[in-house]
Amino acid sequence: MDYIDYYKILGLSKNASADDIKKAYRKLARKYHPDINPNDKEANKKFQEINEANEVLGDPDKRKKYDKYGKDWQHGEAFEQAQRSQQHNFNTGGRQTFTQDFGGDDQFSDFFSSLFGSGGRRRKTKGEDISATLQLTLTDVFTTHKRTITVDGRNIRITIPAGLENGQQLKLRGHGEPGVNGAPAGDLYITFSIINNTPFTKKGNDLYLNQEIGLYTAVLGGEITIETLHGKIKLKVNPETQNNTTIRVKGKGFPVYKSEGQYGDLYVTYTVKLPQQLTQRERELFTELSRL
């Protein structure tokens, strides 16, 4: 049977590092995975070749044996069998352990079977988990919505829940690296980086806002309109409102994560703005007030 060049299958040289092998396998496995290439016999065959190459080169012991015997693998196997026959403690026990650890009869080539034994079958291995970071704004996570993200060249449709916190992580089962030999894929972990693009300061689910009001409004009272994440609202300003007075607006804060309809509160601190460029008459009136 023909010699199979596993390095060539993965597009690597013989001095490739373990990390190089891992990266090459991941890239090719994603490209030729049956889930991505349904009913494509050539892609399926390529996927099996890639798995077999990774089974050998990804295992230090198998890679050592493969590198040692190469095209002379038939004689190498005979040589090793002769050595094993002289090592009574290893002859049967080691063989049984190897056979127990791996199962399956049709996933690998005859070349693989002849080089590593008929019991040398890789067991199912779940795909590795992968991580990604998604940057959003505070207004993005104010409402629940769907969004498409691209991870490793794949478009994934996800739901962004309202109330997400900065640094929070979501797990998407089965969206990681593909599994080996029919095993499930790994999971995708998305970490959210939330940027505050609003004038509000967020503390938990409560929002804080500094709002300027004019001197006359602070002294005489009145009504102002402010913008919130819920839309415009009107606030009553009591007469003789002092600088840095804080009021609470219930339920106009940030949504509570996975608690539909529940919100924190909004705290508005009034900053009294003094008038500038007074007219002569205004100065006279302030002078009169100061004498009272």
Buried (B, 14 or more C-beta within 10 A) or exposed (E): EEEBEBBEBBEBEEEBEEEBBBBBBBBBBBBBBBEBBEEEEEBBEBBBBBBBBBBBBBBEEBBEBBEEBEEEBBEBBEEBEEEBEEEEEEEEEEEEEBBEEBEEEEBBBEBBBBBBBEBBBBEEBBBBBBEBEBEBEBEBBBEBEEEEBEBBEEEBEBEBBBBBBBEBEBEBEEBBBBBBBEBBBBBBBBBBEBEEEBEBEBEEBBBBBBBEBBEEBBBEEBEBEBEBBEEEBEBEBEEEBEEEBEBEBEEBBBBBBEEEEEBBBBBBEBEBEEEEEEEEEEEEEEEEEEEE
